[in-house]
Amino acid sequence: MTTTTSLKRLPNSTGNANLSWLRWLALGALAGPVLFTLAWLILGAVSPGYTVAGTWISPYSAISQPISGLGLGETARYMNPAFIISGLLLLAGVGGVVLTLPPGGRPAARIASGTLLALSPVGLIIIGLFTLETP
């Protein structure tokens, strides 16, 4: 006996419209990291450097310096919102992915994995709010 569970067969109160919305929400799991990577590459290439604890660090090197260094200096007004927006997109994506999983398994495991997956986007949001100079 073979059982197949398809996303179209998930029980929900509003039918496939709700599922379609959740699938779009799950795309945040892709859009968040893409935005973050593009911001890091572009701003890392144009950053003249930054000041931390009174020391001028120049030039910015994506290999040897922290990404959060882009949240300081001239690139701060672009990188800090990129951290926050990337985190929000990724958080929405985690929610969409967890909610579109087929039913089954243990509910506690689903909640635990969703919570653990949500820690990374919450970290991105926090990094966008607090820079290296505001611990």
TORVEX-698466 format. One record per atom (N, C-alpha, C, CB): x, y, z; residue in one letter; residue number from 1. Coordinates in nm, 3 decimals, padded with zeros to 5 digits. Glycine has a CB too. Layout:
PT        xx        yy        zz   torpa   tikol
PT         X         Y         Z       a     NUM
...
% end
This chain:
PT        xx        yy        zz   torpa   tikol
PT    00.085   -00.118    00.000       m       1
PT    00.000    00.000    00.000       m       1
PT    00.089    00.124    00.000       m       1
PT   -00.096    00.000    00.123       m       1
PT    00.068    00.211   -00.096       t       2
PT    00.148    00.332   -00.109       t       2
PT    00.062    00.453   -00.076       t       2
PT    00.207    00.343   -00.251       t       2
PT    00.114    00.537    00.009       t       3
PT    00.043    00.661    00.041       t       3
PT    00.126    00.780   -00.004       t       3
PT    00.013    00.671    00.193       t       3
PT    00.062    00.870   -00.071       t       4
PT    00.130    00.991   -00.115       t       4
PT    00.061    01.110   -00.053       t       4
PT    00.131    01.003   -00.270       t       4
PT    00.142    01.198   -00.001       t       5
PT    00.087    01.322    00.053       t       5
PT    00.136    01.435   -00.035       t       5
PT    00.130    01.344    00.203       t       5
PT    00.042    01.503   -00.093       s       6
PT    00.078    01.616   -00.178       s       6
PT    00.035    01.744   -00.108       s       6
PT    00.011    01.604   -00.319       s       6
PT    00.102    01.853   -00.140       l       7
PT    00.066    01.981   -00.078       l       7
PT   -00.075    02.023   -00.114       l       7
PT    00.164    02.089   -00.121       l       7
PT   -00.125    01.979   -00.228       k       8
PT   -00.260    02.018   -00.267       k       8
PT   -00.365    01.951   -00.179       k       8
PT   -00.285    01.982   -00.412       k       8
PT   -00.327    01.843   -00.112       r       9
PT   -00.423    01.770   -00.031       r       9
PT   -00.419    01.810    00.116       r       9
PT   -00.398    01.623   -00.043       r       9
PT   -00.339    01.910    00.150       l      10
PT   -00.334    01.956    00.288       l      10
PT   -00.468    02.016    00.328       l      10
PT   -00.220    02.058    00.308       l      10
PT   -00.516    01.982    00.445       p      11
PT   -00.642    02.042    00.489       p      11
PT   -00.620    02.185    00.535       p      11
PT   -00.704    01.959    00.602       p      11
PT   -00.700    02.274    00.481       n      12
PT   -00.700    02.411    00.530       n      12
PT   -00.838    02.470    00.505       n      12
PT   -00.589    02.496    00.460       n      12
PT   -00.866    02.578    00.575       s      13
PT   -01.001    02.632    00.572       s      13
PT   -01.030    02.710    00.445       s      13
PT   -01.023    02.720    00.691       s      13
PT   -00.931    02.764    00.380       t      14
PT   -00.956    02.848    00.262       t      14
PT   -00.916    02.782    00.132       t      14
PT   -00.884    02.979    00.276       t      14
PT   -00.883    02.655    00.136       g      15
PT   -00.851    02.584    00.012       g      15
PT   -00.712    02.615   -00.038       g      15
PT   -00.951    02.618   -00.094       g      15
PT   -00.695    02.606   -00.170       n      16
PT   -00.564    02.622   -00.231       n      16
PT   -00.513    02.766   -00.230       n      16
PT   -00.568    02.573   -00.372       n      16
PT   -00.601    02.865   -00.209       a      17
PT   -00.557    03.004   -00.204       a      17
PT   -00.461    03.025   -00.087       a      17
PT   -00.678    03.100   -00.191       a      17
PT   -00.492    02.964    00.028       n      18
PT   -00.405    02.976    00.145       n      18
PT   -00.271    02.908    00.119       n      18
PT   -00.472    02.916    00.268       n      18
PT   -00.274    02.793    00.055       l      19
PT   -00.152    02.720    00.025       l      19
PT   -00.065    02.796   -00.075       l      19
PT   -00.185    02.581   -00.030       l      19
PT   -00.127    02.860   -00.173       s      20
PT   -00.053    02.939   -00.270       s      20
PT    00.018    03.055   -00.201       s      20
PT   -00.148    02.992   -00.380       s      20
PT   -00.049    03.119   -00.109       w      21
PT    00.010    03.229   -00.033       w      21
PT    00.129    03.181    00.049       w      21
PT   -00.094    03.293    00.058       w      21
PT    00.117    03.062    00.111       l      22
PT    00.226    03.007    00.190       l      22
PT    00.346    02.972    00.103       l      22
PT    00.179    02.885    00.266       l      22
PT    00.320    02.926   -00.019       r      23
PT    00.431    02.895   -00.110       r      23
PT    00.506    03.022   -00.147       r      23
PT    00.378    02.825   -00.236       r      23
PT    00.434    03.132   -00.169       w      24
PT    00.501    03.260   -00.199       w      24
PT    00.580    03.306   -00.078       w      24
PT    00.398    03.368   -00.240       w      24
PT    00.524    03.286    00.041       l      25
PT    00.592    03.324    00.164       l      25
PT    00.721    03.244    00.180       l      25
PT    00.500    03.303    00.287       l      25
PT    00.718    03.118    00.141       a      26
PT    00.836    03.032    00.153       a      26
PT    00.950    03.080    00.063       a      26
PT    00.800    02.888    00.117       a      26
PT    00.920    03.155   -00.041       l      27
PT    01.026    03.207   -00.128       l      27
PT    01.118    03.306   -00.056       l      27
PT    00.964    03.275   -00.249       l      27
PT    01.072    03.356    00.057       g      28
PT    01.158    03.441    00.139       g      28
PT    01.283    03.368    00.185       g      28
PT    01.082    03.493    00.260       g      28
PT    01.275    03.234    00.194       a      29
PT    01.392    03.154    00.232       a      29
PT    01.500    03.162    00.124       a      29
PT    01.351    03.008    00.255       a      29
PT    01.463    03.199    00.003       l      30
PT    01.561    03.220   -00.104       l      30
PT    01.595    03.368   -00.120       l      30
PT    01.509    03.165   -00.236       l      30
PT    01.494    03.453   -00.114       a      31
PT    01.514    03.595   -00.138       a      31
PT    01.601    03.660   -00.030       a      31
PT    01.380    03.666   -00.146       a      31
PT    01.586    03.621    00.094       g      32
PT    01.665    03.680    00.203       g      32
PT    01.814    03.658    00.185       g      32
PT    01.621    03.622    00.336       g      32
PT    01.859    03.533    00.167       p      33
PT    02.003    03.511    00.146       p      33
PT    02.056    03.574    00.017       p      33
PT    02.033    03.364    00.145       p      33
PT    01.975    03.578   -00.089       v      34
PT    02.020    03.641   -00.213       v      34
PT    02.043    03.790   -00.191       v      34
PT    01.918    03.618   -00.327       v      34
PT    01.948    03.858   -00.126       l      35
PT    01.964    04.000   -00.096       l      35
PT    02.087    04.024   -00.009       l      35
PT    01.838    04.054   -00.026       l      35
PT    02.104    03.941    00.093       f      36
PT    02.218    03.956    00.184       f      36
PT    02.350    03.940    00.109       f      36
PT    02.208    03.854    00.298       f      36
PT    02.360    03.838    00.026       t      37
PT    02.484    03.813   -00.047       t      37
PT    02.516    03.924   -00.146       t      37
PT    02.475    03.680   -00.121       t      37
PT    02.412    03.972   -00.217       l      38
PT    02.434    04.082   -00.311       l      38
PT    02.479    04.209   -00.239       l      38
PT    02.306    04.111   -00.391       l      38
PT    02.414    04.240   -00.126       a      39
PT    02.453    04.358   -00.049       a      39
PT    02.597    04.345    00.000       a      39
PT    02.357    04.379    00.070       a      39
PT    02.633    04.228    00.048       w      40
PT    02.769    04.204    00.098       w      40
PT    02.872    04.220   -00.013       w      40
PT    02.779    04.064    00.160       w      40
PT    02.846    04.159   -00.128       l      41
PT    02.942    04.167   -00.238       l      41
PT    02.955    04.309   -00.293       l      41
PT    02.901    04.073   -00.350       l      41
PT    02.843    04.375   -00.317       i      42
PT    02.845    04.509   -00.377       i      42
PT    02.903    04.611   -00.278       i      42
PT    02.703    04.551   -00.420       i      42
PT    02.853    04.612   -00.156       l      43
PT    02.901    04.710   -00.059       l      43
PT    03.044    04.680   -00.015       l      43
PT    02.810    04.714    00.063       l      43
PT    03.081    04.553   -00.011       g      44
PT    03.219    04.518    00.022       g      44
PT    03.316    04.566   -00.084       g      44
PT    03.232    04.369    00.039       g      44
PT    03.271    04.568   -00.209       a      45
PT    03.358    04.613   -00.319       a      45
PT    03.375    04.765   -00.319       a      45
PT    03.302    04.568   -00.452       a      45
PT    03.274    04.839   -00.273       v      46
PT    03.281    04.985   -00.280       v      46
PT    03.318    05.050   -00.147       v      46
PT    03.148    05.040   -00.327       v      46
PT    03.326    04.972   -00.040       s      47
PT    03.355    05.030    00.091       s      47
PT    03.499    05.080    00.100       s      47
PT    03.329    04.928    00.201       s      47
PT    03.516    05.206    00.138       p      48
PT    03.652    05.259    00.155       p      48
PT    03.715    05.215    00.287       p      48
PT    03.650    05.411    00.147       p      48
PT    03.634    05.166    00.379       g      49
PT    03.681    05.126    00.511       g      49
PT    03.585    05.177    00.617       g      49
PT    03.823    05.178    00.536       g      49
PT    03.622    05.158    00.742       y      50
PT    03.534    05.201    00.851       y      50
PT    03.618    05.226    00.975       y      50
PT    03.424    05.096    00.879       y      50
PT    03.557    05.294    01.071       t      51
PT    03.622    05.322    01.198       t      51
PT    03.554    05.241    01.307       t      51
PT    03.619    05.474    01.231       t      51
PT    03.632    05.169    01.385       v      52
PT    03.579    05.098    01.500       v      52
PT    03.670    05.123    01.619       v      52
PT    03.565    04.944    01.472       v      52
PT    03.613    05.166    01.729       a      53
PT    03.686    05.197    01.852       a      53
PT    03.800    05.297    01.826       a      53
PT    03.743    05.069    01.914       a      53
PT    03.774    05.393    01.738       g      54
PT    03.872    05.496    01.709       g      54
PT    03.982    05.456    01.612       g      54
PT    03.932    05.539    01.834       g      54
PT    03.977    05.334    01.561       t      55
PT    04.080    05.287    01.467       t      55
PT    04.021    05.278    01.327       t      55
PT    04.136    05.149    01.511       t      55
PT    04.090    05.339    01.231       w      56
PT    04.045    05.335    01.091       w      56
PT    04.091    05.204    01.028       w      56
PT    04.100    05.458    01.011       w      56
PT    03.998    05.127    00.977       i      57
PT    04.026    04.999    00.911       i      57
PT    04.005    05.020    00.762       i      57
PT    03.935    04.882    00.966       i      57
PT    04.110    05.006    00.683       s      58
PT    04.098    05.032    00.539       s      58
PT    04.199    04.946    00.464       s      58
PT    04.121    05.182    00.508       s      58
PT    04.171    04.902    00.349       p      59
PT    04.040    04.895    00.286       p      59
PT    03.961    04.777    00.343       p      59
PT    04.054    04.882    00.133       p      59
PT    03.832    04.774    00.317       y      60
PT    03.750    04.663    00.363       y      60
PT    03.783    04.539    00.281       y      60
PT    03.598    04.697    00.352       y      60
PT    03.806    04.427    00.347       s      61
PT    03.834    04.300    00.279       s      61
PT    03.727    04.199    00.320       s      61
PT    03.976    04.248    00.313       s      61
PT    03.653    04.148    00.224       a      62
PT    03.547    04.051    00.252       a      62
PT    03.603    03.920    00.307       a      62
PT    03.467    04.023    00.126       a      62
PT    03.731    03.897    00.290       i      63
PT    03.791    03.772    00.337       i      63
PT    03.840    03.784    00.481       i      63
PT    03.906    03.732    00.246       i      63
PT    03.902    03.895    00.515       s      64
PT    03.967    03.904    00.646       s      64
PT    03.891    03.988    00.749       s      64
PT    04.103    03.961    00.629       s      64
PT    03.780    04.051    00.710       q      65
PT    03.709    04.137    00.805       q      65
PT    03.565    04.092    00.821       q      65
PT    03.715    04.283    00.759       q      65
PT    03.505    04.125    00.936       p      66
PT    03.367    04.082    00.959       p      66
PT    03.269    04.154    00.867       p      66
PT    03.328    04.107    01.105       p      66
PT    03.165    04.081    00.830       i      67
PT    03.062    04.140    00.745       i      67
PT    02.996    04.257    00.816       i      67
PT    02.955    04.034    00.705       i      67
PT    02.985    04.247    00.949       s      68
PT    02.921    04.355    01.023       s      68
PT    03.002    04.484    01.017       s      68
PT    02.900    04.315    01.167       s      68
PT    03.126    04.480    00.970       g      69
PT    03.204    04.602    00.948       g      69
PT    03.141    04.689    00.841       g      69
PT    03.347    04.567    00.909       g      69
PT    03.064    04.627    00.750       l      70
PT    02.994    04.706    00.648       l      70
PT    02.881    04.789    00.710       l      70
PT    02.937    04.615    00.539       l      70
PT    02.843    04.755    00.831       g      71
PT    02.740    04.832    00.901       g      71
PT    02.795    04.958    00.964       g      71
PT    02.675    04.748    01.006       g      71
PT    02.922    04.988    00.939       l      72
PT    02.987    05.109    00.989       l      72
PT    03.036    05.191    00.871       l      72
PT    03.104    05.076    01.084       l      72
PT    03.063    05.317    00.894       g      73
PT    03.118    05.402    00.788       g      73
PT    03.016    05.440    00.682       g      73
PT    03.236    05.333    00.723       g      73
PT    03.067    05.462    00.561       e      74
PT    02.982    05.511    00.452       e      74
PT    02.879    05.410    00.405       e      74
PT    03.068    05.552    00.336       e      74
PT    02.906    05.282    00.421       t      75
PT    02.812    05.179    00.373       t      75
PT    02.705    05.143    00.475       t      75
PT    02.889    05.054    00.335       t      75
PT    02.712    05.202    00.594       a      76
PT    02.619    05.165    00.702       a      76
PT    02.473    05.191    00.665       a      76
PT    02.654    05.242    00.827       a      76
PT    02.447    05.302    00.598       r      77
PT    02.307    05.336    00.566       r      77
PT    02.245    05.239    00.467       r      77
PT    02.299    05.478    00.510       r      77
PT    02.327    05.157    00.402       y      78
PT    02.275    05.056    00.309       y      78
PT    02.281    04.915    00.368       y      78
PT    02.353    05.060    00.178       y      78
PT    02.390    04.885    00.440       m      79
PT    02.409    04.749    00.490       m      79
PT    02.319    04.717    00.608       m      79
PT    02.553    04.728    00.528       m      79
PT    02.299    04.810    00.699       n      80
PT    02.214    04.781    00.814       n      80
PT    02.070    04.751    00.773       n      80
PT    02.216    04.899    00.911       n      80
PT    02.009    04.830    00.683       p      81
PT    01.875    04.790    00.635       p      81
PT    01.878    04.658    00.558       p      81
PT    01.817    04.899    00.546       p      81
PT    01.988    04.629    00.489       a      82
PT    01.999    04.501    00.417       a      82
PT    02.000    04.385    00.516       a      82
PT    02.126    04.498    00.329       a      82
PT    02.068    04.402    00.629       f      83
PT    02.065    04.299    00.734       f      83
PT    01.921    04.277    00.781       f      83
PT    02.155    04.341    00.853       f      83
PT    01.851    04.385    00.810       i      84
PT    01.715    04.375    00.865       i      84
PT    01.619    04.316    00.763       i      84
PT    01.665    04.512    00.912       i      84
PT    01.620    04.365    00.641       i      85
PT    01.528    04.315    00.538       i      85
PT    01.559    04.170    00.504       i      85
PT    01.537    04.402    00.411       i      85
PT    01.687    04.135    00.497       s      86
PT    01.724    03.995    00.472       s      86
PT    01.673    03.905    00.583       s      86
PT    01.877    03.981    00.459       s      86
PT    01.687    03.950    00.706       g      87
PT    01.637    03.873    00.820       g      87
PT    01.486    03.856    00.816       g      87
PT    01.677    03.939    00.949       g      87
PT    01.414    03.963    00.783       l      88
PT    01.268    03.954    00.775       l      88
PT    01.224    03.860    00.663       l      88
PT    01.208    04.093    00.754       l      88
PT    01.289    03.871    00.547       l      89
PT    01.255    03.781    00.436       l      89
PT    01.284    03.635    00.473       l      89
PT    01.334    03.819    00.310       l      89
PT    01.399    03.611    00.534       l      90
PT    01.434    03.475    00.572       l      90
PT    01.341    03.422    00.680       l      90
PT    01.579    03.470    00.620       l      90
PT    01.301    03.506    00.773       l      91
PT    01.208    03.464    00.877       l      91
PT    01.072    03.428    00.817       l      91
PT    01.191    03.576    00.982       l      91
PT    01.025    03.509    00.723       a      92
PT    00.901    03.476    00.654       a      92
PT    00.916    03.346    00.577       a      92
PT    00.860    03.591    00.558       a      92
PT    01.031    03.327    00.515       g      93
PT    01.057    03.204    00.441       g      93
PT    01.055    03.082    00.530       g      93
PT    01.188    03.213    00.370       g      93
PT    01.116    03.091    00.647       v      94
PT    01.115    02.980    00.742       v      94
PT    00.972    02.948    00.782       v      94
PT    01.201    03.013    00.868       v      94
PT    00.893    03.051    00.811       g      95
PT    00.753    03.028    00.845       g      95
PT    00.677    02.961    00.732       g      95
PT    00.686    03.159    00.882       g      95
PT    00.698    03.008    00.609       g      96
PT    00.630    02.950    00.494       g      96
PT    00.670    02.806    00.471       g      96
PT    00.659    03.030    00.371       g      96
PT    00.798    02.775    00.486       v      97
PT    00.844    02.638    00.466       v      97
PT    00.786    02.546    00.573       v      97
PT    00.999    02.631    00.469       v      97
PT    00.791    02.587    00.698       v      98
PT    00.740    02.503    00.806       v      98
PT    00.589    02.481    00.791       v      98
PT    00.771    02.566    00.942       v      98
PT    00.516    02.585    00.750       l      99
PT    00.371    02.571    00.738       l      99
PT    00.328    02.491    00.615       l      99
PT    00.307    02.708    00.733       l      99
PT    00.413    02.479    00.515       t     100
PT    00.376    02.401    00.396       t     100
PT    00.424    02.257    00.404       t     100
PT    00.431    02.467    00.272       t     100
PT    00.491    02.220    00.512       l     101
PT    00.532    02.080    00.526       l     101
PT    00.410    01.991    00.534       l     101
PT    00.621    02.062    00.651       l     101
PT    00.416    01.872    00.476       p     102
PT    00.303    01.781    00.484       p     102
PT    00.277    01.740    00.628       p     102
PT    00.327    01.658    00.397       p     102
PT    00.152    01.711    00.662       p     103
PT    00.121    01.672    00.799       p     103
PT    00.185    01.538    00.833       p     103
PT   -00.031    01.664    00.820       p     103
PT    00.205    01.516    00.957       g     104
PT    00.266    01.392    01.002       g     104
PT    00.383    01.422    01.093       g     104
PT    00.311    01.307    00.884       g     104
PT    00.440    01.319    01.147       g     105
PT    00.552    01.337    01.237       g     105
PT    00.506    01.386    01.373       g     105
PT    00.651    01.433    01.178       g     105
PT    00.601    01.426    01.450       r     106
PT    00.570    01.475    01.584       r     106
PT    00.558    01.627    01.583       r     106
PT    00.679    01.431    01.685       r     106
PT    00.448    01.681    01.637       p     107
PT    00.432    01.827    01.640       p     107
PT    00.543    01.898    01.717       p     107
PT    00.298    01.863    01.702       p     107
PT    00.593    01.836    01.822       a     108
PT    00.700    01.899    01.900       a     108
PT    00.827    01.914    01.816       a     108
PT    00.730    01.817    02.026       a     108
PT    00.854    01.816    01.730       a     109
PT    00.972    01.823    01.644       a     109
PT    00.956    01.934    01.541       a     109
PT    00.997    01.688    01.575       a     109
PT    00.835    01.951    01.488       r     110
PT    00.808    02.057    01.391       r     110
PT    00.827    02.194    01.456       r     110
PT    00.665    02.045    01.333       r     110
PT    00.778    02.210    01.577       i     111
PT    00.790    02.337    01.648       i     111
PT    00.937    02.363    01.681       i     111
PT    00.705    02.336    01.777       i     111
PT    01.007    02.261    01.728       a     112
PT    01.148    02.279    01.764       a     112
PT    01.232    02.314    01.642       a     112
PT    01.203    02.152    01.830       a     112
PT    01.211    02.245    01.530       s     113
PT    01.290    02.274    01.411       s     113
PT    01.256    02.412    01.355       s     113
PT    01.269    02.167    01.304       s     113
PT    01.129    02.450    01.357       g     114
PT    01.091    02.584    01.312       g     114
PT    01.154    02.693    01.398       g     114
PT    00.941    02.599    01.312       g     114
PT    01.155    02.669    01.529       t     115
PT    01.215    02.766    01.621       t     115
PT    01.365    02.777    01.598       t     115
PT    01.187    02.726    01.766       t     115
PT    01.433    02.665    01.584       l     116
PT    01.577    02.668    01.562       l     116
PT    01.612    02.732    01.428       l     116
PT    01.634    02.527    01.568       l     116
PT    01.533    02.704    01.324       l     117
PT    01.558    02.766    01.194       l     117
PT    01.534    02.917    01.199       l     117
PT    01.468    02.703    01.087       l     117
PT    01.447    02.962    01.287       a     118
PT    01.416    03.105    01.297       a     118
PT    01.525    03.184    01.369       a     118
PT    01.283    03.125    01.369       a     118
PT    01.616    03.116    01.437       l     119
PT    01.721    03.188    01.511       l     119
PT    01.816    03.263    01.418       l     119
PT    01.800    03.091    01.596       l     119
PT    01.847    03.207    01.304       s     120
PT    01.939    03.273    01.210       s     120
PT    01.882    03.406    01.158       s     120
PT    01.968    03.180    01.092       s     120
PT    01.757    03.410    01.109       p     121
PT    01.704    03.539    01.065       p     121
PT    01.689    03.640    01.180       p     121
PT    01.571    03.519    00.999       p     121
PT    01.658    03.593    01.298       v     122
PT    01.650    03.684    01.413       v     122
PT    01.788    03.743    01.439       v     122
PT    01.596    03.611    01.540       v     122
PT    01.893    03.664    01.423       g     123
PT    02.029    03.715    01.438       g     123
PT    02.062    03.821    01.335       g     123
PT    02.128    03.602    01.426       g     123
PT    02.018    03.802    01.211       l     124
PT    02.040    03.904    01.107       l     124
PT    01.972    04.035    01.143       l     124
PT    01.988    03.854    00.971       l     124
PT    01.851    04.026    01.194       i     125
PT    01.777    04.147    01.233       i     125
PT    01.851    04.219    01.345       i     125
PT    01.632    04.112    01.277       i     125
PT    01.899    04.144    01.443       i     126
PT    01.972    04.203    01.555       i     126
PT    02.102    04.269    01.508       i     126
PT    02.002    04.097    01.662       i     126
PT    02.172    04.203    01.414       i     127
PT    02.295    04.261    01.360       i     127
PT    02.267    04.394    01.291       i     127
PT    02.363    04.163    01.263       i     127
PT    02.151    04.404    01.225       g     128
PT    02.115    04.529    01.159       g     128
PT    02.081    04.640    01.256       g     128
PT    01.999    04.507    01.067       g     128
PT    02.036    04.604    01.374       l     129
PT    01.997    04.704    01.473       l     129
PT    02.116    04.751    01.557       l     129
PT    01.889    04.649    01.562       l     129
PT    02.212    04.662    01.582       f     130
PT    02.327    04.695    01.666       f     130
PT    02.454    04.676    01.585       f     130
PT    02.331    04.607    01.795       f     130
PT    02.536    04.778    01.578       t     131
PT    02.661    04.772    01.501       t     131
PT    02.776    04.733    01.594       t     131
PT    02.690    04.908    01.432       t     131
PT    02.897    04.727    01.538       l     132
PT    03.015    04.695    01.619       l     132
PT    03.041    04.803    01.725       l     132
PT    03.138    04.679    01.530       l     132
PT    02.991    04.923    01.703       e     133
PT    03.014    05.031    01.798       e     133
PT    02.902    05.045    01.902       e     133
PT    03.030    05.160    01.725       e     133
PT    02.792    04.975    01.883       t     134
PT    02.683    04.981    01.981       t     134
PT    02.656    04.839    02.030       t     134
PT    02.554    05.043    01.919       t     134
PT    02.739    04.790    02.125       p     135
PT    02.725    04.652    02.171       p     135
PT    02.598    04.630    02.252       p     135
PT    02.846    04.611    02.253       p     135
% end
